[in-house]
Amino acid sequence: MRQNMLGPGPVRVSGLAFGAAAIGNLFTPVTDAEAEEAVVAAWECGVRYFDTAPHYGLGLSERRLGTVLRGMPREEYTISTKVGRLLEPTGSVDGDDLAHGGFAVPATHRRRWDFSAEGVRRSLEGSLERLGVDRIDIAYLHDPDDHAEWALTEAYPELERLRAEGVLGAIGIGMNQAELPARFVRETDIDAVLLAGRYSLLDQQGLAELLPLAAERGVGVVVGGVFNSGLLADPKPGATFDYAAAPTELLARATELKEACERHGVPLRAAALRFPFGHPAVASVLVGTRSADEVRDAAAMVNHPIPGALWAELKECGLLPAYAPVPAEEE
């Protein structure tokens, strides 16, 4: 699988990235065996970039991912985690985390927002312990929507110091919006942005400012949420968009996209995965997978050939903006 540089630094990422939220029991449980099989399948498919966070399953995602990756050559893969939420023991197990964090795990810990310098170091120390690795390649500021100034004035400078010390390979920001990451690209020396859900066949908000700015500044972009939480994987009544029931007009648009893809012999999933690579700032597409079969399907879809005529039709029909960059047709 193709490897790309992520921004200006020394970090490389595979074109397809493994998003480990699902193996942290996002919404529904995954067994240890299923999680291991998913990570191993990703490795066998050539995936060498793995993303996780303390938030995912109250540390379960990091522990499960680390269990498998400790058996792989450390110099061959890239791992990212996130800072901004500290995990604090509750001292008891009272119910599960579904209502608070969305993960089907016992509520053994609570999350506390902390974008202080000390919080950043504590978070990374906890992640290193759970992962069982010697270093973190990329640390993302995680969802600082309501803590922008705190993240900008305290967390980011600490990450910059850690990068200078060689503790980190790259600094990033990971969010479900495009506006605040654009500010960080303008005002800091970050290496990467993990943009979830805002650059897809259905939502091109990232194209307004963030992606052109990232390309101009040499910042690498990892695009997550290309299926918009399910609608672009299988558009049908009851499908979700951004983790809520898809509005009727979006369901209709997704159905039109699927029909156009089928006319060209292309699965909608393949077009959704390949579309972001049309922009020069995009280094990787991250997919959250909870099983070996889902991993193998994503790897097959990201390598599926897409005829240029499909992109042309989507623009002609108004299903994509005329100005949206699209991948070149591969011979």
C-alpha positions as CSV (number, residue, x, y, z in Angstrom):
1,M,0.0,0.0,0.0
2,R,1.3,3.5,-0.8
3,Q,3.0,5.4,1.9
4,N,2.9,9.2,2.1
5,M,4.7,11.8,4.1
6,L,2.4,13.5,6.6
7,G,3.3,17.2,6.4
8,P,6.9,18.4,6.6
9,G,8.2,16.1,9.3
10,P,9.6,12.6,9.3
11,V,6.3,10.8,9.8
12,R,4.9,8.5,7.0
13,V,1.4,7.1,6.8
14,S,-0.2,4.5,4.7
15,G,-2.9,5.7,2.3
16,L,-5.5,3.7,4.3
17,A,-5.4,4.2,8.0
18,F,-6.9,2.0,10.7
19,G,-9.3,3.9,13.0
20,A,-9.4,2.1,16.3
21,A,-12.5,3.6,17.9
22,A,-14.6,0.6,16.9
23,I,-12.3,-1.9,18.7
24,G,-12.8,0.3,21.8
25,N,-16.4,-1.0,21.7
26,L,-17.9,2.1,20.0
27,F,-21.7,1.7,20.5
28,T,-21.5,-2.1,20.6
29,P,-19.1,-4.7,22.1
30,V,-16.2,-6.3,20.1
31,T,-14.4,-9.2,21.6
32,D,-10.7,-9.3,22.2
33,A,-10.3,-11.9,19.5
34,E,-12.3,-9.9,17.0
35,A,-10.3,-6.8,17.7
36,E,-7.0,-8.7,17.3
37,E,-8.3,-10.2,14.0
38,A,-9.2,-6.7,12.7
39,V,-5.7,-5.3,13.5
40,V,-3.9,-8.3,12.0
41,A,-6.1,-8.1,8.9
42,A,-5.1,-4.4,8.5
43,W,-1.5,-5.3,8.7
44,E,-1.9,-8.1,6.2
45,C,-3.6,-5.6,3.8
46,G,-0.6,-3.2,4.0
47,V,-2.0,-0.7,6.5
48,R,0.8,0.8,8.5
49,Y,-0.9,3.7,10.2
50,F,-3.1,3.1,13.3
51,D,-5.0,5.8,15.1
52,T,-6.4,5.6,18.6
53,A,-7.2,7.8,21.7
54,P,-7.7,7.5,25.4
55,H,-11.3,8.5,24.8
56,Y,-12.0,5.3,22.8
57,G,-13.4,2.8,25.3
58,L,-11.8,4.5,28.3
59,G,-8.4,3.2,27.2
60,L,-9.6,-0.1,25.8
61,S,-8.8,0.8,22.2
62,E,-5.2,1.7,23.1
63,R,-4.7,-1.5,25.1
64,R,-6.1,-3.7,22.4
65,L,-4.2,-2.0,19.6
66,G,-1.0,-2.1,21.6
67,T,-1.3,-5.8,22.3
68,V,-1.2,-6.6,18.6
69,L,1.3,-3.9,17.5
70,R,3.9,-4.9,20.1
71,G,4.4,-8.0,18.0
72,M,5.1,-6.0,14.8
73,P,8.4,-4.3,13.8
74,R,8.2,-0.8,15.5
75,E,10.0,0.9,12.6
76,E,7.4,-0.3,10.1
77,Y,4.3,1.4,11.5
78,T,3.0,4.8,12.6
79,I,0.7,5.2,15.6
80,S,-1.2,8.3,16.6
81,T,-3.2,9.0,19.8
82,K,-4.8,12.1,21.2
83,V,-4.6,14.5,24.1
84,G,-7.2,16.7,25.8
85,R,-9.2,14.2,27.9
86,L,-7.6,12.7,31.0
87,L,-9.0,9.4,32.3
88,E,-9.6,9.4,36.1
89,P,-10.6,6.2,38.0
90,T,-14.1,6.4,39.4
91,G,-13.3,3.9,42.2
92,S,-16.3,1.7,41.3
93,V,-18.1,0.2,38.4
94,D,-21.5,1.7,38.1
95,G,-23.1,0.9,34.8
96,D,-21.5,1.4,31.4
97,D,-20.1,4.3,29.4
98,L,-22.7,4.3,26.6
99,A,-24.6,7.3,27.9
100,H,-21.5,9.4,28.6
101,G,-19.0,8.5,25.9
102,G,-20.8,6.1,23.5
103,F,-18.7,3.1,24.3
104,A,-20.0,-0.3,25.6
105,V,-17.5,-0.6,28.4
106,P,-17.8,-0.5,32.2
107,A,-17.7,3.0,33.6
108,T,-14.4,2.4,35.5
109,H,-13.1,5.9,34.6
110,R,-14.4,9.4,33.9
111,R,-13.1,11.8,31.3
112,R,-11.9,15.2,32.4
113,W,-11.0,17.9,29.8
114,D,-7.4,19.0,30.3
115,F,-5.4,21.0,27.7
116,S,-2.8,22.1,30.2
117,A,0.9,21.3,29.7
118,E,0.8,18.9,32.6
119,G,-2.3,17.3,31.3
120,V,-0.7,16.8,27.9
121,R,2.2,15.0,29.5
122,R,0.0,12.9,31.8
123,S,-2.2,11.9,28.9
124,L,0.8,10.8,26.7
125,E,2.3,8.9,29.6
126,G,-0.9,7.0,30.1
127,S,-1.2,6.3,26.4
128,L,2.4,5.0,26.2
129,E,1.7,2.6,29.1
130,R,-1.6,1.3,27.7
131,L,-0.1,0.9,24.2
132,G,3.1,-0.6,25.5
133,V,5.2,1.2,22.9
134,D,8.3,3.3,23.2
135,R,7.0,6.4,21.4
136,I,4.0,8.1,19.9
137,D,4.5,9.2,16.3
138,I,1.6,11.7,16.1
139,A,-0.3,13.4,19.0
140,Y,-3.5,15.1,18.0
141,L,-5.3,17.8,20.1
142,H,-8.6,16.0,20.4
143,D,-11.9,18.0,19.9
144,P,-10.9,21.3,21.5
145,D,-14.2,22.9,20.2
146,D,-15.0,24.5,23.6
147,H,-11.4,24.9,24.7
148,A,-9.7,26.6,21.7
149,E,-7.7,29.2,23.7
150,W,-6.6,26.6,26.3
151,A,-5.4,24.2,23.6
152,L,-3.7,27.0,21.6
153,T,-1.9,28.6,24.5
154,E,-1.0,25.7,26.8
155,A,-1.4,22.3,25.1
156,Y,0.1,23.2,21.7
157,P,3.3,24.8,23.1
158,E,3.8,21.7,25.3
159,L,3.5,19.4,22.2
160,E,5.9,21.7,20.4
161,R,8.4,21.2,23.2
162,L,7.9,17.4,23.1
163,R,8.4,17.4,19.4
164,A,11.6,19.4,19.7
165,E,12.8,16.8,22.4
166,G,12.1,14.0,19.9
167,V,9.4,12.5,22.1
168,L,6.9,13.1,19.3
169,G,7.3,12.9,15.5
170,A,4.4,15.2,14.6
171,I,1.7,17.4,16.1
172,G,-1.9,17.5,14.9
173,I,-5.4,18.5,15.7
174,G,-8.3,16.2,15.2
175,M,-11.9,17.5,14.9
176,N,-15.3,17.1,13.3
177,Q,-15.2,20.7,12.1
178,A,-13.0,22.6,9.6
179,E,-12.9,26.1,11.0
180,L,-10.8,25.7,14.2
181,P,-8.2,23.4,12.5
182,A,-7.8,26.1,9.9
183,R,-7.0,28.6,12.7
184,F,-4.3,26.2,14.1
185,V,-2.8,25.8,10.6
186,R,-2.6,29.6,10.3
187,E,-1.3,30.3,13.8
188,T,0.9,27.3,14.8
189,D,3.5,25.0,13.3
190,I,1.4,21.8,13.4
191,D,2.2,19.0,11.0
192,A,-1.2,17.4,10.5
193,V,-5.0,17.7,10.7
194,L,-7.3,14.8,11.2
195,L,-10.6,16.0,9.7
196,A,-13.6,13.8,10.4
197,G,-16.7,14.0,8.3
198,R,-16.1,17.4,6.7
199,Y,-14.5,16.2,3.4
200,S,-16.7,13.6,1.8
201,L,-18.9,13.1,-1.2
202,L,-21.7,14.6,0.8
203,D,-19.9,17.3,2.7
204,Q,-17.0,19.4,1.3
205,Q,-16.8,22.0,4.1
206,G,-13.1,21.3,4.4
207,L,-12.6,22.6,0.9
208,A,-13.6,26.2,1.7
209,E,-10.5,27.1,3.7
210,L,-8.8,24.3,5.5
211,L,-7.6,22.1,2.7
212,P,-6.2,24.9,0.5
213,L,-4.5,26.4,3.5
214,A,-3.0,23.0,4.5
215,A,-1.7,22.5,1.0
216,E,-0.1,26.0,1.1
217,R,1.5,25.5,4.5
218,G,2.6,21.9,3.8
219,V,0.4,20.5,6.5
220,G,-0.8,16.9,6.0
221,V,-4.4,16.0,6.2
222,V,-5.9,12.7,7.3
223,V,-9.5,12.4,6.3
224,G,-11.9,10.4,8.5
225,G,-15.6,9.8,8.4
226,V,-15.7,9.4,4.6
227,F,-18.9,7.4,5.0
228,N,-20.4,10.1,7.2
229,S,-21.1,7.5,9.9
230,G,-22.8,5.1,7.5
231,L,-24.9,6.9,4.9
232,L,-22.3,6.6,2.2
233,A,-21.6,3.0,3.0
234,D,-25.1,1.9,2.5
235,P,-27.7,4.6,1.7
236,K,-31.1,3.2,2.8
237,P,-34.0,4.3,5.1
238,G,-32.7,4.3,8.6
239,A,-29.1,5.0,7.6
240,T,-27.2,7.5,9.8
241,F,-25.4,10.7,9.0
242,D,-23.0,12.1,11.6
243,Y,-24.4,9.5,14.1
244,A,-28.0,10.6,13.7
245,A,-30.8,9.6,11.4
246,A,-30.0,10.9,7.9
247,P,-32.3,13.7,6.7
248,T,-34.5,12.8,3.8
249,E,-32.7,15.1,1.4
250,L,-29.3,13.7,2.3
251,L,-30.6,10.1,1.9
252,A,-31.9,11.0,-1.6
253,R,-28.6,12.6,-2.5
254,A,-26.6,9.6,-1.3
255,T,-28.9,7.3,-3.3
256,E,-28.3,9.4,-6.4
257,L,-24.5,9.0,-5.8
258,K,-24.9,5.3,-5.5
259,E,-26.9,5.0,-8.7
260,A,-24.3,7.1,-10.6
261,C,-21.5,4.9,-9.3
262,E,-23.3,1.8,-10.3
263,R,-23.6,3.1,-13.9
264,H,-19.8,3.0,-14.0
265,G,-19.4,-0.3,-12.2
266,V,-18.0,1.3,-9.1
267,P,-19.2,0.6,-5.5
268,L,-20.2,3.8,-3.7
269,R,-17.9,2.8,-0.9
270,A,-14.9,2.9,-3.3
271,A,-15.8,6.3,-4.6
272,A,-16.2,7.6,-1.0
273,L,-12.8,6.3,0.0
274,R,-11.0,7.5,-3.1
275,F,-12.6,11.0,-3.4
276,P,-10.4,12.8,-0.8
277,F,-7.2,11.8,-2.5
278,G,-8.1,14.3,-5.3
279,H,-6.8,17.0,-3.0
280,P,-3.0,17.4,-2.7
281,A,-3.1,18.0,1.0
282,V,-4.6,14.6,1.8
283,A,-2.1,12.0,2.8
284,S,-4.4,9.3,4.2
285,V,-8.0,8.2,4.6
286,L,-8.9,6.8,8.0
287,V,-11.7,4.1,8.3
288,G,-13.0,2.8,11.6
289,T,-13.4,-0.9,11.4
290,R,-14.4,-3.5,13.9
291,S,-13.8,-6.8,12.1
292,A,-11.3,-8.4,9.7
293,D,-14.0,-8.5,7.0
294,E,-14.6,-4.7,7.3
295,V,-10.8,-4.1,7.1
296,R,-10.4,-6.2,3.9
297,D,-13.4,-4.6,2.3
298,A,-12.0,-1.1,3.0
299,A,-8.6,-2.2,1.5
300,A,-10.3,-3.5,-1.6
301,M,-12.4,-0.4,-2.0
302,V,-9.5,2.1,-1.6
303,N,-7.7,0.2,-4.4
304,H,-10.7,-0.1,-6.7
305,P,-10.2,1.7,-10.1
306,I,-12.4,4.8,-10.6
307,P,-13.0,5.9,-14.2
308,G,-12.6,9.6,-14.8
309,A,-16.1,9.5,-16.4
310,L,-17.6,8.9,-13.0
311,W,-16.2,12.1,-11.5
312,A,-17.2,14.0,-14.6
313,E,-20.8,12.7,-14.3
314,L,-21.1,13.6,-10.6
315,K,-20.1,17.2,-11.4
316,E,-22.4,17.4,-14.4
317,C,-25.3,16.2,-12.3
318,G,-24.5,18.6,-9.5
319,L,-23.7,15.8,-7.1
320,L,-20.2,17.3,-6.7
321,P,-19.1,20.9,-7.0
322,A,-17.5,21.7,-10.3
323,Y,-14.4,23.1,-8.4
324,A,-13.9,19.9,-6.3
325,P,-10.5,18.3,-7.1
326,V,-10.9,14.6,-8.0
327,P,-8.3,11.8,-8.2
328,A,-6.6,11.3,-11.5
329,E,-7.6,8.2,-13.4
330,E,-5.0,5.5,-13.0
331,E,-4.1,3.3,-16.0
